[in-house]
């Protein structure tokens, strides 16, 4: 199992977060305070997923293509407000 830090986004629920990471609500609640709130950082344990560190000249589209996932999924799971990323940023990629 890999551990990830997830920042709760607007209107996210335990169920929607569990679905993103392919894990259970119980697994999330065992490691975190509930109820959850926007901005809260959660520890998530998941069998799926990789951490990608953004390198110079990479775009979200290029990263998504590299892993065979949708750009919109990368935006959603990382709670990004747009497709803007920066060098050194860590992105969770769930395949």
Buried (B, 14 or more C-beta within 10 A) or exposed (E): EEEBEBEBBEEBEBEEBBEBBEBBBEBBBEEBEEEBEEEBEBEBBBEBBEEBEBEEEBEBEEBBEEBEBEBEBBBBBBBBEEEEBEEEBEBBBBE
